[in-house]
Amino acid sequence: MYSDRINRLPPYLFAAIDEAKAKIIAKGVDVIDLGVGDPDQPTPAHIVESMCQAVRDPSTHQYPSYTGLLEFRKAAAQWCRQTRGLDIDPVSETLTLIGSKEGVAHVPLAFINPGDVVLCPDPGYPVYKIGTQFAGGKEHIMPLLEENDFLPDLEAIPKDTLAKAKLMFINYPNNPTSATADLKFFEEVVQFAREHNIVVVHDNAYSEMVYDGYQSPSFLSVDGAMDIGIELYSMSKTYNMTGWRLGFAVGNRDLIAGFGKVKSNIDSGAFDAIQRAGITALTSSQQCVADMNNIYTERRNVLLKGLRELGLDVKPPKATFYVWARVPEGYDSMGFSKLLLENAGIVATPGVGFGQYGEGYIRFALTKTVPRMNEAVERMSKLKL
Ligand SMILES: Cc1ncc(COP(=O)(O)O)c(C=O)c1O
């Protein structure tokens, strides 16, 4: 009944956890869910208000432009200039996305022919591999290892693979490891991509979720990056807008044009009212972002203290709202997440769900309030490991 591409989808590794979670909830356990990376706080009021006004304007009710409202693209380009000093043309170098997941899933269709190779980080956001497969490409896994600070070892990619490689996904600040990358790494990527003729897609969904004074650099700010790459930005985590579905791509104009061709044949653009709310988010005071980051910092500190008391090896993340921890001796990632769920009522994501190199780790999302984080830590302290 299903196409080969559906039949070839990898098994859904979270199914066992979902099932166990449903059983625990049915028993009446007060579950603390630190599994999904979905902000718990509402979208800031000024953004919601802007949407309410926009949706009352009938001119927003018609088909949007394929490439996105020019005013939204101008706001995105201006935001890129203000936050990262990028010089982006809103007309030819910017594209509105219906969330960055849509971008990740569709971008291979523009550049990948059957049999071409896409370099995908592992552990990583699963859509890199799925988008590759849906486009008929073959993924080549770039392991993100702790001893390499969770950066891929570009030199380790075999020559015959490189000959077929057309596209590379990178993602810093990183989901799930919460690792960050510096400009030196981005420079290496640009040089490598130019040498081997590879398009680079930098998924920057966590660009603004930063702590302790850290600022995440832009891949596109490196010399030569605009020749070979694009960056995907997301409104989801930055402005608590996961449900709204809005993001944007910026970068090389030919790449943006190719990507735009795919989108104009598949979707009909993001709802104009949502883009108007997006303009408000990007052009208003960014205090709401700083406030959220302070909230996540406090939660992070509570969880880190608790995990360390438990003997788990964790480094404080400088970015993202994830804590990536090694599971205790004697457990694999699935086994430890089952233990957390069944004996402490805590949902966390087993690292293996992000790929084979995620085995041995578990991911906690900082999506519950400080009192709930304290409660989670308290429950974990009673576990017998
Ligand atoms: C690394 C990464 N990229 C992209 C996305 C998709 O974000 P959205 O489609 O909400 O913009 C996510 C969401 O969790 C993510 O973790």
Ligand as a Chemical Component Dictionary entry (heavy atoms), coordinates in Angstrom:
data_LIG
# 
_chem_comp.id                   LIG 
_chem_comp.type                 NON-POLYMER 
_chem_comp.pdbx_formal_charge   0 
_chem_comp.three_letter_code    LIG 
# 
loop_
_chem_comp_atom.comp_id 
_chem_comp_atom.atom_id 
_chem_comp_atom.alt_atom_id 
_chem_comp_atom.type_symbol 
_chem_comp_atom.charge 
_chem_comp_atom.model_Cartn_x 
_chem_comp_atom.model_Cartn_y 
_chem_comp_atom.model_Cartn_z 
_chem_comp_atom.pdbx_ordinal 
LIG C1 C1 C 0 17.608 21.252 15.109 1  
LIG C2 C2 C 0 16.218 21.620 14.767 2  
LIG N1 N1 N 0 15.957 22.134 13.576 3  
LIG C3 C3 C 0 14.712 22.474 13.208 4  
LIG C4 C4 C 0 13.651 22.293 14.074 5  
LIG C5 C5 C 0 12.279 22.638 13.591 6  
LIG O1 O1 O 0 11.801 23.805 14.144 7  
LIG P1 P1 P 0 10.545 24.560 13.534 8  
LIG O2 O2 O 0 10.055 23.781 12.379 9  
LIG O3 O3 O 0 9.562  24.641 14.624 10 
LIG O4 O4 O 0 11.082 25.904 13.099 11 
LIG C6 C6 C 0 13.870 21.748 15.332 12 
LIG C7 C7 C 0 12.735 21.519 16.237 13 
LIG O5 O5 O 0 12.809 20.889 17.250 14 
LIG C8 C8 C 0 15.181 21.394 15.691 15 
LIG O6 O6 O 0 15.455 20.853 16.871 16 
# 
loop_
_chem_comp_bond.comp_id 
_chem_comp_bond.atom_id_1 
_chem_comp_bond.atom_id_2 
_chem_comp_bond.value_order 
_chem_comp_bond.pdbx_ordinal 
LIG C1 C2 SING 1  
LIG C2 N1 SING 2  
LIG C2 C8 DOUB 3  
LIG N1 C3 DOUB 4  
LIG C3 C4 SING 5  
LIG C4 C5 SING 6  
LIG C4 C6 DOUB 7  
LIG C5 O1 SING 8  
LIG O1 P1 SING 9  
LIG P1 O2 DOUB 10 
LIG P1 O3 SING 11 
LIG P1 O4 SING 12 
LIG C6 C7 SING 13 
LIG C6 C8 SING 14 
LIG C7 O5 DOUB 15 
LIG C8 O6 SING 16 
# 
